[in-house]
Amino acid sequence: MRTLDGKRYWLVGASEGLGRALAMQMSDAGASLVLSARNGDRLDALARTLSGPTDVVPLDVTDTEACQRAADDVGAVDGIVYLAAVYWPMSATALDTARAVQMCDVNLTGAMRVVLPVVDQMVQRDTGHVVLVGSLSGYRGLPGAVGYGASKAGLMSLAETLHADLRKTGVAIQWASPGFIRTRLTDQNDFSMPFLMEPDAAAGRIVAHMRSGSASCSFPRPFSWVFRLSQFLPDCVYYRLFAP
């Protein structure tokens, strides 16, 4: 079982919601944290509540030069967790191209800007731990998820590719695909959200996964089975069920 105690982790997207809950649980587990997000004031307020050593590095993950500077400033870490995300419900019948592009830029390309330089350092040291937090929406195309679904599918592919390349090295790659979590982002939804989780409960699942030896996890379990099994449905059946 992997331990977090005494390890230094960089959490990107830690200022609120799931990221905030995860920072609190990881700090209580003995991890030393570096917190990043755009809002420095929220990060400072969070840092003051944490039980363990904490550094704050405000960061806009859409700024390539800022990401490189942040990676240099943070230096060597034992692990990195990428949770930064933006979300707007969006159908192809009511497009907002700028927001769709922003979802991909933050949720996927932002991960590449921040995580890949850290992975490169870990590969050179042959040690490290990378966790990418995706979504059940990444398993297959869903109605009303233009931009968001694509970004999370890309993030899952990135995680799987890194794992394939590094599985026999000292660098561990994990990814987590949660369902609906009660946050400021999901508050925008005007539809029913089955198995809606509170941030603390979702953070607990991710911490348990980080301690495990498994590469991937998806939750909540009964809800995740629907998405994972949907990959095996013929297109005509899948779209009749999910996009009637």
Phi, psi and chi 1 to 4 in degrees:
 res  aa     phi    psi   chi1   chi2   chi3   chi4
   1 MET       -  131.9  177.8  178.9  -70.2      -
   2 ARG   -74.2  138.4 -177.5  179.5  -67.2  109.6
   3 THR  -104.6  145.9 -179.4      -      -      -
   4 LEU   -98.2  -17.2  -56.1 -179.3      -      -
   5 ASP   -62.4  125.0 -171.2   20.3      -      -
   6 GLY    81.4    0.3      -      -      -      -
   7 LYS   -94.5  151.7  -56.6  -65.2 -174.6  179.8
   8 ARG  -106.8  119.3 -173.7  168.1 -176.8 -106.7
   9 TYR  -120.6  141.5  -85.0   81.9      -      -
  10 TRP  -102.9  116.3 -173.7    8.3      -      -
  11 LEU  -102.4  118.1  -90.8   60.7      -      -
  12 VAL  -107.2  115.1 -176.3      -      -      -
  13 GLY    99.8   44.1      -      -      -      -
  14 ALA  -104.1    4.2      -      -      -      -
  15 SER   -79.1  -22.5   61.6      -      -      -
  16 GLU  -156.9  173.1   59.0 -178.6  -45.9      -
  17 GLY    59.0 -133.4      -      -      -      -
  18 LEU   -62.1  -40.3  176.8   59.8      -      -
  19 GLY   -61.9  -42.0      -      -      -      -
  20 ARG   -64.1  -45.0  177.9 -175.4  176.2   86.6
  21 ALA   -63.4  -39.2      -      -      -      -
  22 LEU   -67.5  -39.9 -173.0   60.6      -      -
  23 ALA   -59.7  -42.8      -      -      -      -
  24 MET   -65.1  -42.3  -62.5  178.7   74.3      -
  25 GLN   -72.2  -36.8  -66.4 -168.8   26.0      -
  26 MET   -68.8  -38.1  -69.7 -178.1   66.1      -
  27 SER   -64.5  -42.9 -177.0      -      -      -
  28 ASP   -64.1  -25.5  -72.2  -15.1      -      -
  29 ALA   -83.6    0.4      -      -      -      -
  30 GLY   101.8    4.9      -      -      -      -
  31 ALA   -79.2  145.3      -      -      -      -
  32 SER   -92.0  131.1  171.0      -      -      -
  33 LEU  -118.1  147.4  -59.9  179.2      -      -
  34 VAL  -115.3  121.2 -179.6      -      -      -
  35 LEU  -104.4  130.8  -53.8  178.5      -      -
  36 SER  -132.3  144.5  -72.4      -      -      -
  37 ALA  -175.8  177.3      -      -      -      -
  38 ARG   -73.7  -34.3  -75.0  177.4  -62.8  178.8
  39 ASN   -90.4   98.5 -167.2  -45.9      -      -
  40 GLY   -64.8  -34.3      -      -      -      -
  41 ASP   -63.7  -42.3  -69.1  -20.6      -      -
  42 ARG   -65.5  -38.1  -74.9 -179.5 -177.3  168.8
  43 LEU   -64.3  -42.8  -66.8  175.2      -      -
  44 ASP   -61.8  -42.6  -72.3  -26.1      -      -
  45 ALA   -64.0  -40.2      -      -      -      -
  46 LEU   -65.7  -43.6  172.2   58.5      -      -
  47 ALA   -57.9  -35.4      -      -      -      -
  48 ARG   -69.1  -19.1  -71.3 -167.3  -68.4  -90.9
  49 THR   -94.1  -11.2   70.1      -      -      -
  50 LEU   -81.6  150.5  -61.4 -178.2      -      -
  51 SER   -84.2  -20.0   56.7      -      -      -
  52 GLY  -114.4  178.2      -      -      -      -
  53 PRO   -59.9  135.2  -18.2   29.9      -      -
  54 THR  -143.8  133.5  -51.9      -      -      -
  55 ASP  -113.9  151.2  -66.0  -43.2      -      -
  56 VAL  -118.8  126.1  169.3      -      -      -
  57 VAL  -131.4   91.9  179.6      -      -      -
  58 PRO   -58.7  143.3  -23.5   35.2      -      -
  59 LEU  -157.2  134.7  175.5   63.2      -      -
  60 ASP  -101.3  111.3  179.0   -5.7      -      -
  61 VAL   -72.9   -5.7  -61.1      -      -      -
  62 THR   -88.2   -3.1   66.2      -      -      -
  63 ASP  -103.0  106.3 -174.9  -30.4      -      -
  64 THR   -61.2  -45.7  -59.5      -      -      -
  65 GLU   -65.3  -39.1  -67.9 -176.5   -0.5      -
  66 ALA   -64.3  -36.7      -      -      -      -
  67 CYS   -65.1  -40.8  -70.6      -      -      -
  68 GLN   -67.2  -40.8 -173.7   58.5   61.1      -
  69 ARG   -63.2  -41.3  -72.9 -164.3  -56.7  -89.0
  70 ALA   -63.3  -43.0      -      -      -      -
  71 ALA   -61.0  -39.4      -      -      -      -
  72 ASP   -66.4  -42.8  -67.5  -20.2      -      -
  73 ASP   -67.0  -40.7  -69.0  -17.0      -      -
  74 VAL   -68.6  -39.3  170.1      -      -      -
  75 GLY    75.2 -159.9      -      -      -      -
  76 ALA   -67.9  132.8      -      -      -      -
  77 VAL  -129.4  157.1  -68.6      -      -      -
  78 ASP   -77.5  -28.0  -63.8  -64.0      -      -
  79 GLY  -158.4  161.3      -      -      -      -
  80 ILE  -137.1  137.9 -178.4  168.8      -      -
  81 VAL  -121.5  122.5 -176.5      -      -      -
  82 TYR  -105.7  114.0 -168.8   89.0      -      -
  83 LEU  -121.7   -3.9  -50.8  103.9      -      -
  84 ALA   -57.8  131.4      -      -      -      -
  85 ALA  -160.6  148.8      -      -      -      -
  86 VAL  -125.3  157.1  -67.0      -      -      -
  87 TYR  -155.3  134.0  165.1   70.8      -      -
  88 TRP  -136.4  131.0  -65.8  -83.5      -      -
  89 PRO   -60.1  134.9  -15.3   27.3      -      -
  90 MET  -153.2  125.7 -171.8 -178.8  -57.3      -
  91 SER  -101.7  155.8  167.2      -      -      -
  92 ALA   -67.4  -12.9      -      -      -      -
  93 THR   -90.5   -4.9   58.5      -      -      -
  94 ALA  -146.3   69.4      -      -      -      -
  95 LEU   -81.6  145.6  -70.6  170.5      -      -
  96 ASP  -129.1   94.4 -175.8  -31.5      -      -
  97 THR   -59.3  -40.9  -59.0      -      -      -
  98 ALA   -61.0  -42.4      -      -      -      -
  99 ARG   -71.4  -36.2  -76.8 -176.2  165.9  178.7
 100 ALA   -62.1  -43.6      -      -      -      -
 101 VAL   -65.5  -38.5  169.9      -      -      -
 102 GLN   -64.0  -37.9 -172.0  176.8   -5.1      -
 103 MET   -60.7  -43.1  -77.4 -172.5  -87.5      -
 104 CYS   -69.1  -36.5  -69.9      -      -      -
 105 ASP   -67.1  -41.5 -163.4   20.4      -      -
 106 VAL   -79.8  -49.7  172.2      -      -      -
 107 ASN   -74.0  -33.1  -55.9   -4.0      -      -
 108 LEU  -114.1  -59.9  174.0   58.0      -      -
 109 THR   -64.8  -34.7  -49.5      -      -      -
 110 GLY   -59.2  -39.5      -      -      -      -
 111 ALA   -61.9  -40.5      -      -      -      -
 112 MET   -65.7  -40.4  -67.4 -171.6  176.5      -
 113 ARG   -63.1  -38.3  -69.4 -171.1 -173.2  100.0
 114 VAL   -90.9  -47.5  178.9      -      -      -
 115 VAL   -77.7  -40.2  173.5      -      -      -
 116 LEU   -62.6  -41.1  -66.1 -171.2      -      -
 117 PRO   -60.8  -35.1  -24.5   34.9      -      -
 118 VAL   -69.3  -41.9  176.0      -      -      -
 119 VAL   -59.8  -41.2  169.1      -      -      -
 120 ASP   -58.4  -43.3 -172.0   43.2      -      -
 121 GLN   -64.2  -41.1  -64.7  173.2   10.0      -
 122 MET   -65.1  -40.1  -69.8  177.0  172.9      -
 123 VAL   -61.7  -41.0  169.2      -      -      -
 124 GLN   -64.2  -34.0  -67.0  176.8   38.9      -
 125 ARG   -88.8  -12.3  -57.9 -165.5  -47.7  -90.8
 126 ASP    58.6   39.4 -164.4   32.4      -      -
 127 THR  -159.8  145.5 -176.2      -      -      -
 128 GLY   154.2  170.3      -      -      -      -
 129 HIS  -144.4  122.5 -177.1 -159.2      -      -
 130 VAL  -121.6  131.0  177.0      -      -      -
 131 VAL  -127.5  122.7 -177.8      -      -      -
 132 LEU  -110.7  128.8  -57.9 -179.5      -      -
 133 VAL  -102.0  112.9  179.2      -      -      -
 134 GLY  -104.8 -130.8      -      -      -      -
 135 SER  -166.1  151.7  166.1      -      -      -
 136 LEU   -60.1  -23.0  -68.1  179.2      -      -
 137 SER   -67.3  -10.3   66.1      -      -      -
 138 GLY   -81.8   -9.7      -      -      -      -
 139 TYR   -73.2  -37.1  -82.8  103.0      -      -
 140 ARG  -161.4  155.2 -162.3  158.4 -178.8 -177.3
 141 GLY   -59.4  134.3      -      -      -      -
 142 LEU  -124.2  149.7  -67.2  167.9      -      -
 143 PRO   -66.1  143.8   23.0  -32.7      -      -
 144 GLY    75.3   16.4      -      -      -      -
 145 ALA  -124.5   32.2      -      -      -      -
 146 VAL   -59.0  132.8  171.6      -      -      -
 147 GLY    88.7  -61.4      -      -      -      -
 148 TYR   -66.0  -51.0 -173.0   77.1      -      -
 149 GLY   -59.8  -42.2      -      -      -      -
 150 ALA   -62.7  -41.4      -      -      -      -
 151 SER   -66.0  -39.2   69.8      -      -      -
 152 LYS   -75.3  -33.1  -67.6  -59.4 -173.6  177.3
 153 ALA   -64.4  -41.1      -      -      -      -
 154 GLY   -64.6  -38.8      -      -      -      -
 155 LEU   -64.8  -40.0 -169.4   67.7      -      -
 156 MET   -63.3  -42.9 -175.4 -176.5  -62.8      -
 157 SER   -62.5  -40.9  177.0      -      -      -
 158 LEU   -59.0  -46.7  173.0   62.5      -      -
 159 ALA   -62.3  -44.8      -      -      -      -
 160 GLU   -63.9  -38.4  -69.0  174.5  -18.5      -
 161 THR   -67.1  -45.3  -58.9      -      -      -
 162 LEU   -60.1  -41.4  -69.0  173.9      -      -
 163 HIS   -63.2  -42.2  177.6   64.6      -      -
 164 ALA   -62.0  -39.2      -      -      -      -
 165 ASP   -76.0  -30.4  -74.2  -18.3      -      -
 166 LEU  -114.4    4.5  -60.0  174.3      -      -
 167 ARG   -62.7  -22.1   56.8 -171.5  -67.2  -93.0
 168 LYS  -105.8   18.6  -66.1 -175.6  178.9 -179.5
 169 THR  -110.1 -172.5   72.7      -      -      -
 170 GLY   -86.5    4.2      -      -      -      -
 171 VAL  -101.2  116.9 -178.3      -      -      -
 172 ALA   -94.0  130.9      -      -      -      -
 173 ILE  -114.7  127.6  -52.0  -66.2      -      -
 174 GLN  -130.7  154.6  -68.3 -175.7  -55.8      -
 175 TRP  -142.2  148.4   58.7  101.4      -      -
 176 ALA  -125.6  137.2      -      -      -      -
 177 SER  -123.6   90.1  -58.0      -      -      -
 178 PRO   -82.4  162.3   27.2  -30.8      -      -
 179 GLY   -87.5 -142.1      -      -      -      -
 180 PHE   -73.0  130.8  -65.3  112.7      -      -
 181 ILE  -124.3  134.6  -58.4  171.5      -      -
 182 ARG   -71.0  105.6 -168.5 -172.1  -54.0  -82.4
 183 THR  -143.0  177.8   65.8      -      -      -
 184 ARG   -59.9  -30.7  174.8  177.5   55.6   84.9
 185 LEU   -72.9  -47.5  -60.0 -178.7      -      -
 186 THR   -72.5  -16.2   55.0      -      -      -
 187 ASP   -62.4  -17.0  -75.1  -13.8      -      -
 188 GLN   -75.4  -19.9  -58.3  174.4   87.1      -
 189 ASN   -72.0  137.6  -68.5  -24.4      -      -
 190 ASP  -110.3   21.2   59.8    1.1      -      -
 191 PHE  -122.6  165.5   53.1   82.7      -      -
 192 SER   -65.4  136.9  174.1      -      -      -
 193 MET  -118.4   94.3  -68.2  179.8  -79.6      -
 194 PRO   -61.3  144.7  -19.3   30.9      -      -
 195 PHE    56.5   36.7  -60.9   96.0      -      -
 196 LEU   -58.7  127.7  179.8   65.2      -      -
 197 MET  -107.0  151.7  -60.6 -176.5   71.6      -
 198 GLU   -82.4  151.1  -63.2  -61.5  -32.1      -
 199 PRO   -54.9  -39.3  -27.0   34.9      -      -
 200 ASP   -62.7  -41.4  -73.3  -15.0      -      -
 201 ALA   -66.7  -42.1      -      -      -      -
 202 ALA   -65.4  -40.2      -      -      -      -
 203 ALA   -62.1  -38.9      -      -      -      -
 204 GLY   -61.4  -38.6      -      -      -      -
 205 ARG   -65.8  -38.7  -72.8  -71.9  -68.6  108.8
 206 ILE   -70.6  -40.5  -68.1  174.8      -      -
 207 VAL   -61.4  -43.1  168.0      -      -      -
 208 ALA   -61.2  -39.6      -      -      -      -
 209 HIS   -65.8  -41.8  177.7   52.5      -      -
 210 MET   -60.4  -33.0  -68.3  173.0   66.6      -
 211 ARG   -78.4  -15.6  -73.3  175.5  163.8  147.2
 212 SER   -87.0  174.8   76.6      -      -      -
 213 GLY   -97.9    3.4      -      -      -      -
 214 SER   -77.7  147.3  -59.6      -      -      -
 215 ALA   -77.5  -42.4      -      -      -      -
 216 SER  -130.0  156.2   68.1      -      -      -
 217 CYS  -148.1  148.8   77.2      -      -      -
 218 SER  -135.3  141.8   54.0      -      -      -
 219 PHE  -158.4  163.9   60.6   90.1      -      -
 220 PRO   -66.4  148.1   24.6  -33.4      -      -
 221 ARG   -56.3  -52.8 -172.9  167.4  -64.6  171.7
 222 PRO   -60.6  -39.1  -21.4   33.6      -      -
 223 PHE   -69.4  -39.0 -165.4   40.7      -      -
 224 SER   -65.6  -31.2   69.9      -      -      -
 225 TRP   -59.7  -35.8  -69.5  -19.5      -      -
 226 VAL   -59.0  -45.0  174.2      -      -      -
 227 PHE   -73.8  -39.4  -69.5   85.4      -      -
 228 ARG   -69.9  -40.4  -61.4 -175.9   69.4  174.4
 229 LEU   -70.9  -25.9  -68.5  173.1      -      -
 230 SER   -62.2  -22.0   74.5      -      -      -
 231 GLN   -65.4  -20.7  -64.9  177.3  -60.3      -
 232 PHE   -97.7   -2.6  -58.3   98.8      -      -
 233 LEU   -79.4  141.3  -68.4  175.6      -      -
 234 PRO   -60.6  150.8  -18.7   30.0      -      -
 235 ASP   -54.5  -43.6  -72.0  -14.0      -      -
 236 CYS   -62.2  -34.9   60.1      -      -      -
 237 VAL   -77.3  -44.9  176.3      -      -      -
 238 TYR   -57.8  -51.3  173.4   78.4      -      -
 239 TYR   -71.1  -26.7  -71.0  108.6      -      -
 240 ARG   -67.5  -34.1 -167.5  170.8  -61.3  161.3
 241 LEU   -83.4  -43.5  -67.2  173.8      -      -
 242 PHE   -96.7  -18.3  -75.5   79.7      -      -
 243 ALA  -138.5   62.2      -      -      -      -
 244 PRO   -67.9      -   24.9  -33.6      -      -
